[in-house]
Amino acid sequence: MPTIKSFPLPDLGEGLTEADLLTWLVAVGDTIELNQNIAEVETAKAAVELPSPFAGVVAALHVSEGDTVEVGVPIIDIRVDGDTEDPDVVVADTDVDDASPADDSEERVPVLVGYGVAKEGSSRRGGRGTTPVSTAPAGRNGKPLAAPPVRKIAKDNAVDLAEVPPTGARGDVTRDDVESYLHGADTAGEQTPLRVGREERTPIKGVRKHTADAMVRSAFTAPHVTEFVTVDVTDTLTLLDSLRSSAHFADVRLTPLALVAKAVLVALKSNPSLNSSWDEAAQEIVTKHYVNLGIAAATPRGLMVPNIKDAHELSLVDIARALAELTRTAKEGKSSPADLADGTITITNVGVFGVDAGTPILNPGEAAILCFGSIRRMPWEHEGEIALRSVTTLSLSFDHRLVDGQQGSQFLALVGRLLSTPMDMIALS
């Protein structure tokens, strides 16, 4: 006999307790297969797709796109055949054969998710021809009852539905309720703040929320120190041009960032304190004998710092390939939680934005971050004369609990020397 099974948001790892539902990949009435992707969700780490734990027909969607969902909260009901039980899903107390038949003559009534019974000929998501059914009880998860279009209006106007007095027949918040709230009137006749037409409010969720929290935590936990050095990288750019014409780099996009990464990896060999972390519970410094090199990347979902695992073992060709793949994946929003975890030191390249230098905030859990500025042609002292040279500024922020001033200065000076005289970098690799 067919039964309705509810699939809760699973534990996505990395200690995450919630996720934002970005996109439903299925609709009510769709037939789905085992392990078919049903939704895309965004955690504080990355966007991932959720596979279905069983095959069947979608009976209800319990959350709307854009909602934040806690782990363990049911997100979808699926009608399945047979009596096979899956320990990872919750079986609803709904027997399909006992469900009340739909009355197509009734007006569609908003429920917690989606709509109730639809009129004949109505459909969801651009005329899929399905009749949405919701088995979700009113007020599931403690959220105010409202239809998805109403939720979207509230979200677009930064309105907390919990603050809007509902007037719907089932205690739901209607479109009129939200509009009345926006215009300053509620059922008690009290005035509420008006939306300022020339302002736009953007709810912070997912990666952006995680980044904001992490940066504040880092800034007020680790004692930051930032130092600067300006170096002549003319010889490095000459080497770069030579390498690009080499057969070894024929299928690789070689950029200055790859040589900066190589310089950092070489400098860490004699300055291991820059590749460490602070264990607060044990009050210990943990020095890493491996380098997971983080590269800060601006993406449509916000700042991400995926890292190249075991970068210390890679050749320059492999580093260039890894950088290209890492940035491509990040910009497409496809970085996995594993890609973003366990970094040991980070490089941020502000030069691509035409910026000369900065005072970067540490990626939480790391001892240092190097900021690579723009490369500019400018007058510079060279071999006792003034010449037009290619010059860049490097800035290094470090955690003063882990790295003292001498160690930080020596590391930054060495990175600068390696980029100024790249033959030294090759010799020490």
C-alpha positions as CSV (number, residue, x, y, z in Angstrom):
1,M,0.0,0.0,0.0
2,P,1.4,3.4,-0.9
3,T,2.6,5.5,2.0
4,I,3.8,9.1,2.4
5,K,7.4,9.5,3.7
6,S,8.9,12.7,4.8
7,F,12.5,13.4,4.1
8,P,14.2,15.7,6.6
9,L,17.1,18.0,5.8
10,P,20.1,15.7,6.5
11,D,23.3,16.5,8.4
12,L,25.5,18.0,5.7
13,G,28.7,17.6,7.8
14,E,31.2,20.2,9.1
15,G,29.1,20.8,12.2
16,L,26.5,22.7,10.2
17,T,23.0,22.9,11.7
18,E,21.0,24.7,9.0
19,A,20.9,25.4,5.3
20,D,19.1,27.8,2.9
21,L,17.0,26.1,0.3
22,L,18.1,27.7,-3.0
23,T,16.1,25.8,-5.6
24,W,13.6,23.0,-5.8
25,L,14.6,20.7,-8.7
26,V,11.2,18.9,-8.5
27,A,7.6,19.9,-8.1
28,V,4.5,18.3,-6.6
29,G,3.3,15.4,-8.8
30,D,6.8,14.7,-10.3
31,T,7.9,11.1,-10.3
32,I,11.5,10.8,-9.0
33,E,14.0,8.1,-8.9
34,L,16.3,6.9,-6.1
35,N,19.3,9.3,-5.7
36,Q,17.8,11.8,-8.1
37,N,18.7,15.3,-7.1
38,I,15.6,17.0,-5.7
39,A,16.9,20.4,-4.3
40,E,19.9,22.7,-4.2
41,V,20.8,24.0,-0.7
42,E,23.4,26.4,0.5
43,T,25.1,25.9,3.8
44,A,27.6,28.3,5.5
45,K,30.2,26.4,3.5
46,A,28.9,25.8,0.0
47,A,26.0,25.0,-2.3
48,V,25.2,21.3,-2.6
49,E,22.5,19.2,-4.2
50,L,20.4,16.8,-2.2
51,P,19.6,13.3,-3.6
52,S,16.3,11.6,-2.8
53,P,16.7,8.6,-0.5
54,F,13.9,6.7,-2.3
55,A,11.8,6.6,-5.5
56,G,8.2,7.7,-5.7
57,V,6.0,10.7,-6.4
58,V,6.4,14.1,-4.8
59,A,3.4,14.7,-2.6
60,A,4.3,18.0,-0.9
61,L,7.1,20.5,-0.5
62,H,7.3,21.7,3.0
63,V,9.6,24.7,2.6
64,S,9.9,27.5,0.0
65,E,12.9,28.6,-2.0
66,G,14.9,31.0,0.1
67,D,13.8,29.5,3.4
68,T,16.4,28.7,6.1
69,V,15.9,25.1,7.3
70,E,17.3,23.4,10.4
71,V,18.8,20.0,10.1
72,G,16.2,17.3,10.8
73,V,13.2,19.4,9.7
74,P,11.1,17.6,7.0
75,I,11.4,19.4,3.6
76,I,9.5,17.1,1.2
77,D,6.9,14.3,1.3
78,I,7.2,11.5,-1.2
79,R,4.5,8.9,-2.0
80,V,6.2,5.5,-2.2
81,D,5.0,2.0,-2.9
82,G,5.6,-1.1,-0.7
83,D,6.4,-1.4,2.9
84,T,10.2,-1.0,2.8
85,E,11.3,1.3,5.6
86,D,14.3,3.6,5.4
87,P,15.7,4.4,8.8
88,D,16.9,7.8,7.7
89,V,13.4,9.1,6.8
90,V,10.3,9.8,8.8
91,V,7.1,8.0,7.7
92,A,4.1,10.3,8.0
93,D,0.9,9.1,9.5
94,T,-0.8,9.5,6.2
95,D,-2.3,6.6,4.3
96,V,-2.8,7.6,0.8
97,D,-6.0,5.5,0.4
98,D,-7.6,7.3,3.4
99,A,-6.8,10.8,2.2
100,S,-9.8,13.0,1.4
101,P,-10.4,13.5,-2.3
102,A,-9.7,16.9,-3.8
103,D,-12.6,19.2,-4.6
104,D,-11.6,21.0,-7.7
105,S,-14.4,23.5,-7.2
106,E,-12.9,25.0,-4.1
107,E,-10.8,28.1,-4.2
108,R,-7.1,27.4,-3.7
109,V,-6.2,28.0,0.0
110,P,-2.7,29.0,1.1
111,V,-1.1,26.5,3.5
112,L,2.3,26.4,5.1
113,V,4.0,25.3,1.9
114,G,2.7,25.6,-1.6
115,Y,-1.1,25.6,-1.9
116,G,-4.0,23.4,-1.0
117,V,-6.3,21.8,-3.5
118,A,-6.3,23.6,-6.8
119,K,-9.1,24.5,-9.2
120,E,-9.4,22.4,-12.2
121,G,-6.9,23.3,-14.9
122,S,-4.6,25.1,-12.4
123,S,-1.0,24.0,-12.2
124,R,2.3,25.0,-10.5
125,R,5.6,26.1,-12.0
126,G,4.7,27.1,-15.5
127,G,2.0,24.6,-16.3
128,R,3.4,21.3,-15.3
129,G,-0.1,20.0,-15.1
130,T,0.2,18.8,-11.6
131,T,-2.2,19.3,-8.7
132,P,-0.2,20.4,-5.6
133,V,-1.0,18.6,-2.4
134,S,0.3,19.6,1.0
135,T,0.3,17.4,4.0
136,A,2.1,19.9,6.2
137,P,0.1,21.0,9.3
138,A,-0.3,24.6,10.0
139,G,2.6,26.3,11.7
140,R,5.1,23.5,11.1
141,N,8.5,24.4,12.6
142,G,6.9,27.3,14.4
143,K,7.0,29.5,11.2
144,P,4.0,31.8,10.4
145,L,1.6,30.3,7.9
146,A,1.9,31.9,4.5
147,A,1.9,31.0,0.8
148,P,5.2,31.1,-1.1
149,P,4.2,34.3,-3.1
150,V,3.5,36.0,0.3
151,R,6.8,34.8,1.7
152,K,8.6,36.2,-1.3
153,I,6.9,39.6,-0.9
154,A,7.9,39.6,2.7
155,K,11.5,38.6,1.9
156,D,11.9,41.2,-0.8
157,N,10.8,43.9,1.6
158,A,12.8,42.6,4.6
159,V,9.6,41.9,6.6
160,D,9.5,39.3,9.4
161,L,6.3,37.4,8.9
162,A,6.2,36.8,12.7
163,E,5.5,40.5,13.2
164,V,2.6,40.7,10.7
165,P,-0.9,40.1,12.2
166,P,-2.6,37.3,10.1
167,T,-6.1,37.7,8.8
168,G,-6.4,34.6,6.6
169,A,-9.1,32.1,7.1
170,R,-6.7,29.5,8.5
171,G,-4.6,32.0,10.5
172,D,-2.3,32.6,7.6
173,V,-0.6,35.8,6.6
174,T,-2.0,37.1,3.4
175,R,-0.7,39.5,0.7
176,D,-3.0,42.3,2.1
177,D,-1.6,41.7,5.6
178,V,2.0,42.3,4.3
179,E,1.0,45.3,2.3
180,S,-0.8,46.8,5.3
181,Y,2.2,46.2,7.4
182,L,4.4,47.9,4.9
183,H,2.1,50.9,4.8
184,G,2.2,51.3,8.6
185,A,-1.2,49.8,9.7
186,D,-1.8,46.7,11.7
187,T,-5.0,45.4,13.4
188,A,-4.3,47.3,16.5
189,G,-4.0,50.6,14.6
190,E,-0.4,51.0,15.7
191,Q,2.1,52.6,13.3
192,T,4.9,50.4,12.1
193,P,8.1,51.5,10.2
194,L,7.6,52.3,6.5
195,R,9.7,50.9,3.8
196,V,12.1,53.6,2.4
197,G,11.6,53.5,-1.3
198,R,15.2,54.5,-2.1
199,E,16.8,51.8,0.1
200,E,17.2,48.1,-0.5
201,R,17.7,45.6,2.2
202,T,19.3,42.2,1.5
203,P,18.9,39.4,4.0
204,I,22.3,37.8,4.8
205,K,22.3,34.1,4.6
206,G,24.4,31.1,3.7
207,V,28.0,31.9,2.6
208,R,27.7,35.6,3.2
209,K,26.4,35.1,6.7
210,H,29.1,32.6,7.5
211,T,31.8,35.0,6.1
212,A,30.5,37.9,8.1
213,D,30.4,35.9,11.3
214,A,33.8,34.4,10.7
215,M,35.5,37.7,10.0
216,V,34.1,39.4,13.1
217,R,35.1,36.4,15.1
218,S,38.6,36.4,13.6
219,A,39.1,40.2,14.0
220,F,38.1,40.2,17.7
221,T,39.8,36.9,18.6
222,A,43.2,36.9,17.0
223,P,45.5,39.9,17.6
224,H,46.2,41.0,14.0
225,V,49.4,42.6,12.9
226,T,49.9,43.7,9.3
227,E,53.2,44.5,7.6
228,F,54.0,45.7,4.1
229,V,56.9,45.4,1.6
230,T,57.1,46.8,-1.9
231,V,59.2,44.8,-4.4
232,D,60.5,44.9,-7.9
233,V,59.0,41.9,-9.8
234,T,60.3,42.7,-13.2
235,D,62.5,39.6,-13.4
236,T,59.6,37.4,-12.2
237,L,57.4,38.7,-15.0
238,T,60.3,38.0,-17.5
239,L,60.5,34.4,-16.1
240,L,56.7,34.2,-16.4
241,D,56.8,35.0,-20.1
242,S,59.5,32.4,-20.7
243,L,57.6,29.7,-18.9
244,R,54.4,30.4,-20.8
245,S,56.3,29.6,-24.0
246,S,57.5,26.3,-22.6
247,A,56.0,23.1,-23.7
248,H,55.4,22.2,-20.0
249,F,52.8,25.0,-19.8
250,A,51.3,24.6,-23.2
251,D,47.9,23.6,-21.8
252,V,48.1,25.6,-18.5
253,R,47.1,29.2,-17.8
254,L,50.1,30.5,-15.9
255,T,49.5,33.7,-13.9
256,P,51.6,35.8,-11.5
257,L,49.5,34.4,-8.7
258,A,51.0,30.9,-9.3
259,L,54.5,32.3,-8.8
260,V,53.4,34.2,-5.6
261,A,51.9,30.9,-4.4
262,K,55.2,29.1,-5.1
263,A,57.2,31.8,-3.3
264,V,54.9,31.4,-0.2
265,L,55.4,27.6,-0.2
266,V,59.2,28.0,-0.4
267,A,59.3,30.7,2.3
268,L,57.2,28.5,4.7
269,K,60.0,25.9,4.7
270,S,62.1,28.1,6.8
271,N,59.2,29.9,8.6
272,P,56.9,27.2,9.8
273,S,55.2,29.4,12.4
274,L,53.3,31.0,9.6
275,N,51.6,27.7,8.9
276,S,50.2,27.0,12.4
277,S,47.0,27.4,14.4
278,W,45.9,28.1,17.9
279,D,44.3,25.4,20.0
280,E,42.2,27.5,22.5
281,A,41.1,24.5,24.6
282,A,44.6,23.1,25.0
283,Q,46.3,26.5,25.0
284,E,48.8,25.1,22.4
285,I,50.3,26.1,19.1
286,V,49.7,23.5,16.4
287,T,52.4,23.7,13.6
288,K,51.3,22.0,10.4
289,H,53.8,20.0,8.4
290,Y,51.6,20.2,5.3
291,V,50.2,23.2,3.5
292,N,46.6,23.5,2.4
293,L,47.0,26.8,0.5
294,G,43.8,28.9,0.6
295,I,43.0,31.3,-2.3
296,A,40.4,33.9,-1.5
297,A,37.9,34.1,-4.3
298,A,35.0,36.5,-5.0
299,T,32.0,34.5,-6.1
300,P,28.3,35.4,-6.8
301,R,27.6,33.9,-3.4
302,G,30.2,35.9,-1.6
303,L,33.8,35.5,-0.5
304,M,35.0,31.9,-0.4
305,V,38.4,30.5,0.4
306,P,38.8,27.1,-1.1
307,N,42.3,25.6,-0.7
308,I,44.8,23.5,-2.6
309,K,45.3,20.4,-0.6
310,D,49.0,19.5,0.1
311,A,50.2,22.3,-2.1
312,H,53.7,21.9,-0.7
313,E,54.0,18.7,-2.7
314,L,53.1,20.3,-6.0
315,S,55.3,21.5,-8.9
316,L,54.7,24.9,-10.4
317,V,52.8,23.3,-13.3
318,D,50.5,21.5,-10.8
319,I,50.0,24.7,-8.8
320,A,48.9,26.5,-11.9
321,R,46.5,23.8,-12.8
322,A,45.1,23.6,-9.3
323,L,44.6,27.4,-9.2
324,A,42.7,27.4,-12.5
325,E,40.4,24.6,-11.3
326,L,39.9,26.1,-7.9
327,T,38.9,29.5,-9.1
328,R,36.7,28.1,-11.9
329,T,34.8,25.9,-9.4
330,A,34.5,28.7,-6.9
331,K,33.1,31.2,-9.4
332,E,30.6,28.6,-10.5
333,G,29.5,28.2,-6.9
334,K,30.4,24.5,-6.9
335,S,33.1,24.5,-4.2
336,S,32.3,21.6,-1.9
337,P,32.6,21.8,1.9
338,A,35.8,19.7,1.7
339,D,37.3,22.3,-0.7
340,L,36.7,25.0,1.9
341,A,37.9,23.1,4.9
342,D,41.2,22.6,6.7
343,G,43.1,25.5,5.1
344,T,46.4,26.4,6.8
345,I,47.5,29.7,5.1
346,T,45.8,32.0,2.6
347,I,46.6,34.3,-0.3
348,T,44.2,37.1,-1.3
349,N,44.8,38.7,-4.7
350,V,43.5,42.3,-4.6
351,G,45.7,43.3,-7.6
352,V,43.0,41.9,-10.0
353,F,40.8,44.8,-8.8
354,G,43.5,47.4,-9.4
355,V,44.2,47.7,-5.7
356,D,47.8,48.2,-4.4
357,A,47.6,46.8,-0.9
358,G,45.3,46.1,2.0
359,T,45.2,44.8,5.6
360,P,43.4,41.5,5.2
361,I,41.6,39.7,8.0
362,L,42.8,36.2,8.9
363,N,40.8,33.3,7.7
364,P,39.7,31.8,11.1
365,G,42.0,29.1,12.3
366,E,45.0,30.2,10.3
367,A,48.1,32.1,11.4
368,A,48.7,34.3,8.3
369,I,47.2,35.7,5.1
370,L,49.3,37.3,2.3
371,C,47.8,40.1,0.3
372,F,49.1,40.4,-3.3
373,G,48.6,43.9,-4.8
374,S,48.5,45.1,-8.4
375,I,51.7,45.2,-10.5
376,R,52.5,48.6,-11.8
377,R,55.1,50.1,-14.0
378,M,56.9,52.9,-12.1
379,P,60.3,54.6,-11.6
380,W,62.4,52.4,-9.4
381,E,66.1,52.3,-8.3
382,H,67.8,49.5,-10.3
383,E,71.5,48.8,-10.4
384,G,72.3,52.3,-9.2
385,E,70.0,54.1,-11.6
386,I,66.4,55.1,-11.9
387,A,64.5,52.9,-14.4
388,L,61.0,52.0,-15.3
389,R,60.3,48.7,-13.5
390,S,57.3,46.4,-12.6
391,V,56.6,46.8,-8.9
392,T,54.0,45.4,-6.5
393,T,53.2,45.6,-2.8
394,L,52.8,42.6,-0.6
395,S,51.1,42.9,2.8
396,L,51.0,40.2,5.5
397,S,48.5,39.9,8.3
398,F,49.4,37.4,11.1
399,D,48.2,36.3,14.5
400,H,50.6,37.7,17.0
401,R,49.9,34.8,19.4
402,L,51.5,32.4,16.9
403,V,53.9,34.6,15.0
404,D,56.1,37.2,16.6
405,G,57.3,40.3,14.7
406,Q,60.6,38.9,13.7
407,Q,59.1,35.7,12.3
408,G,56.5,37.6,10.3
409,S,59.0,40.1,9.0
410,Q,61.4,37.4,7.9
411,F,58.7,35.5,6.1
412,L,57.4,38.6,4.3
413,A,60.9,39.8,3.4
414,L,61.8,36.3,2.0
415,V,58.6,36.1,-0.1
416,G,59.5,39.6,-1.5
417,R,63.1,38.5,-2.2
418,L,62.0,35.3,-4.0
419,L,59.7,37.4,-6.2
420,S,62.4,40.0,-6.9
421,T,65.0,37.3,-7.7
422,P,63.1,34.3,-9.0
423,M,66.3,32.3,-9.5
424,D,66.5,32.1,-5.7
425,M,63.0,30.6,-5.7
426,I,63.9,28.0,-8.2
427,A,67.1,27.1,-6.3
428,L,65.2,26.7,-3.0
429,S,62.3,24.8,-4.4
